[in-house]
Amino acid sequence: MYSERNGVADALDGEARCSTPLRAHVDSYEETQKKKCISDVRRTFCLFVTFDLLFVTLLWIIELNVNGGLPKQLNQEVLHYNYHASFFDIFLLAAFRFAVLILAYAVCRLNHWWAVAVTTAVSCAFLIVKVILSKLLSQGAFGYLLPIISFVLAWMETWLLDFKVLPQEMEDESRLQSILDAGAQRAPFLPGPISDGQFYSPPESVADTDDELDDKHGLI
């Protein structure tokens, strides 16, 4: 009886030891995710979107200084905007990409590619039309550099989100779900609480005891 009880207790201890690391791993992962506002790959994507805006802004400011000074060129390109000669709309295009992508993937934490598809499509269409219809190519190196840089950055954002951010986050979610499923499948095999009644041994019958006493007296 005691060996049977010890065997069941050892089995319970074994199951508890097996489930404890699993539970600890899940709790640790969930606690880490709660501490993080967004995942590491999504944060990298948001940093790249910010880099897109800052880099295009920097190139535009350099272009303004090179072509006659910042105050004069700002007045000419912003206040007296000319679609065929101004780079201001390329800066606004970068600001548009930044606002949409940060709102979609950092604030709303969207898990779909439609937002970056919209920004890339709008950027490509606008840049192609501007290069064809405007006179940027006659304005020196910046007439080539700004449209090309803006075009490349828009496609790099699409590639980064579609091939890095979303697959990595789906892989992390599937890994966590598999861990939880493994714990759920193991839980039904754990035996319930053991009561002393399960190991209760019935007392010997009175009849058997009287017969044994009679045998002993007969032998005497």
C-alpha positions as CSV (number, residue, x, y, z in Angstrom):
1,M,0.0,0.0,0.0
2,Y,2.8,2.4,0.9
3,S,4.8,1.6,-2.2
4,E,1.8,2.3,-4.4
5,R,1.2,5.6,-2.7
6,N,4.9,6.5,-3.1
7,G,4.8,5.5,-6.7
8,V,1.8,7.8,-7.4
9,A,3.5,10.6,-5.4
10,D,6.7,10.2,-7.5
11,A,4.6,10.4,-10.7
12,L,3.0,13.6,-9.5
13,D,6.4,15.1,-8.6
14,G,7.7,14.1,-12.1
15,E,4.7,15.8,-13.8
16,A,5.1,18.9,-11.7
17,R,8.8,19.1,-12.5
18,C,8.1,18.7,-16.2
19,S,5.3,21.3,-16.2
20,T,7.2,23.9,-14.1
21,P,9.8,24.8,-16.7
22,L,7.1,25.0,-19.3
23,R,4.9,27.3,-17.2
24,A,8.0,29.4,-16.3
25,H,9.0,29.8,-19.9
26,V,5.5,30.9,-20.9
27,D,5.2,33.3,-18.0
28,S,8.6,34.8,-18.8
29,Y,7.7,35.2,-22.5
30,E,4.4,36.9,-21.7
31,E,5.9,39.2,-19.2
32,T,8.6,40.2,-21.7
33,Q,5.9,40.9,-24.3
34,K,3.9,43.1,-21.8
35,K,7.0,45.1,-21.0
36,K,7.7,45.8,-24.7
37,C,5.3,48.1,-26.4
38,I,6.1,46.6,-29.8
39,S,8.3,43.8,-31.0
40,D,12.0,44.3,-31.9
41,V,11.5,43.9,-35.7
42,R,8.6,46.3,-35.7
43,R,10.6,48.9,-33.7
44,T,13.4,48.5,-36.3
45,F,10.8,49.1,-39.1
46,C,9.6,52.3,-37.3
47,L,13.2,53.5,-37.0
48,F,13.7,53.0,-40.7
49,V,10.6,54.9,-41.5
50,T,11.9,57.8,-39.3
51,F,15.2,57.5,-41.1
52,D,13.4,57.9,-44.4
53,L,11.9,61.2,-43.4
54,L,15.0,62.6,-41.8
55,F,17.3,61.5,-44.7
56,V,15.0,63.1,-47.4
57,T,14.7,66.2,-45.2
58,L,18.4,66.5,-44.9
59,L,18.9,66.1,-48.7
60,W,16.3,68.7,-49.3
61,I,17.9,71.2,-46.9
62,I,21.3,70.6,-48.6
63,E,19.7,71.3,-52.0
64,L,18.2,74.5,-50.7
65,N,21.6,75.7,-49.4
66,V,23.4,74.7,-52.5
67,N,21.0,76.5,-54.9
68,G,21.1,80.0,-53.4
69,G,20.6,79.8,-49.6
70,L,18.0,78.5,-47.3
71,P,15.7,81.5,-46.8
72,K,15.6,82.4,-50.5
73,Q,15.0,78.8,-51.7
74,L,12.3,78.2,-49.0
75,N,10.5,81.2,-50.2
76,Q,10.8,80.0,-53.8
77,E,10.0,76.3,-53.3
78,V,7.4,76.6,-50.6
79,L,5.6,79.9,-50.8
80,H,5.9,80.1,-54.6
81,Y,5.6,76.4,-55.2
82,N,6.1,75.2,-58.8
83,Y,5.5,71.5,-59.5
84,H,8.0,71.5,-62.4
85,A,10.9,72.9,-60.4
86,S,10.3,72.4,-56.7
87,F,11.6,69.6,-54.4
88,F,9.1,70.5,-51.7
89,D,6.6,67.9,-52.8
90,I,9.2,65.2,-52.4
91,F,9.7,66.2,-48.8
92,L,5.9,66.2,-48.3
93,L,5.8,62.7,-49.8
94,A,8.3,61.5,-47.3
95,A,6.3,63.1,-44.5
96,F,3.2,61.3,-45.9
97,R,4.9,58.0,-45.7
98,F,6.1,58.6,-42.2
99,A,2.7,59.7,-40.9
100,V,0.8,56.8,-42.4
101,L,3.3,54.1,-41.5
102,I,3.9,55.2,-37.9
103,L,0.2,55.6,-37.3
104,A,-0.6,52.1,-38.8
105,Y,2.3,50.0,-37.4
106,A,3.4,51.8,-34.3
107,V,0.2,53.4,-32.9
108,C,-2.5,51.0,-34.2
109,R,-0.1,48.0,-34.5
110,L,-1.5,46.8,-37.7
111,N,-0.7,43.3,-38.8
112,H,-1.3,43.7,-42.5
113,W,0.7,45.0,-45.4
114,W,-2.1,47.2,-46.9
115,A,-0.8,50.5,-45.4
116,V,2.8,50.1,-46.7
117,A,1.4,49.0,-50.0
118,V,-0.6,52.3,-50.2
119,T,2.3,54.5,-49.3
120,T,4.6,52.7,-51.8
121,A,2.1,52.8,-54.6
122,V,1.4,56.5,-54.0
123,S,5.1,57.3,-53.8
124,C,6.0,55.4,-57.0
125,A,3.2,56.9,-59.0
126,F,3.9,60.4,-57.9
127,L,7.7,60.2,-58.4
128,I,7.4,58.6,-61.9
129,V,4.9,61.3,-63.0
130,K,7.1,64.1,-61.5
131,V,10.2,62.9,-63.2
132,I,8.4,62.7,-66.6
133,L,6.6,66.0,-66.4
134,S,8.9,68.2,-64.3
135,K,12.3,69.8,-65.0
136,L,14.2,68.3,-62.1
137,L,16.7,66.4,-64.2
138,S,18.0,69.8,-65.5
139,Q,18.7,71.1,-61.9
140,G,21.9,69.2,-61.3
141,A,22.6,66.2,-59.1
142,F,19.8,66.7,-56.7
143,G,17.3,66.4,-59.5
144,Y,18.4,62.8,-59.9
145,L,19.3,62.1,-56.2
146,L,16.1,63.0,-54.4
147,P,13.6,61.1,-56.6
148,I,15.8,58.0,-56.7
149,I,16.4,58.0,-52.9
150,S,12.7,58.5,-52.2
151,F,11.8,55.7,-54.6
152,V,14.3,53.2,-53.1
153,L,13.4,54.0,-49.5
154,A,9.7,53.4,-50.2
155,W,10.4,50.0,-51.6
156,M,12.8,49.1,-48.8
157,E,10.0,49.8,-46.3
158,T,7.8,47.4,-48.2
159,W,10.4,44.7,-48.3
160,L,11.3,45.2,-44.6
161,L,7.7,44.9,-43.5
162,D,6.6,42.1,-45.8
163,F,9.7,39.9,-45.4
164,K,10.9,40.7,-41.9
165,V,8.4,42.2,-39.6
166,L,5.2,40.3,-40.3
167,P,6.8,36.8,-40.8
168,Q,8.9,37.2,-37.6
169,E,5.9,38.2,-35.5
170,M,3.8,35.4,-36.9
171,E,6.6,33.0,-36.1
172,D,6.8,34.3,-32.5
173,E,3.0,33.9,-32.1
174,S,3.0,30.4,-33.5
175,R,5.8,29.4,-31.2
176,L,4.0,30.7,-28.1
177,Q,0.8,29.0,-29.2
178,S,2.6,25.7,-29.7
179,I,4.0,26.0,-26.1
180,L,0.5,26.7,-24.7
181,D,-1.0,23.8,-26.7
182,A,1.7,21.5,-25.4
183,G,0.9,22.6,-21.8
184,A,-2.8,22.1,-22.4
185,Q,-2.3,18.6,-23.8
186,R,-0.2,17.6,-20.8
187,A,-2.6,19.0,-18.2
188,P,-5.4,16.3,-18.6
189,F,-2.9,13.5,-17.8
190,L,-2.1,14.9,-14.4
191,P,-4.0,12.9,-11.8
192,G,-6.3,14.6,-9.4
193,P,-5.7,15.0,-5.7
194,I,-5.2,11.8,-3.8
195,S,-7.3,11.0,-0.8
196,D,-6.6,8.6,1.9
197,G,-9.7,6.7,1.0
198,Q,-8.1,5.5,-2.2
199,F,-5.6,3.5,-0.2
200,Y,-8.1,2.3,2.5
201,S,-7.6,-1.3,3.5
202,P,-10.8,-3.0,4.9
203,P,-10.4,-4.5,8.4
204,E,-10.2,-8.2,8.7
205,S,-13.6,-9.9,9.2
206,V,-14.7,-11.0,12.6
207,A,-15.4,-14.5,11.4
208,D,-11.9,-15.0,10.2
209,T,-10.5,-13.8,13.5
210,D,-12.8,-16.2,15.5
211,D,-11.7,-19.2,13.4
212,E,-8.1,-18.3,13.8
213,L,-8.6,-18.2,17.6
214,D,-10.4,-21.6,17.6
215,D,-7.5,-23.1,15.7
216,K,-5.0,-21.7,18.2
217,H,-7.0,-23.2,21.1
218,G,-7.3,-26.5,19.4
219,L,-3.6,-26.7,18.9
220,I,-3.1,-25.9,22.5
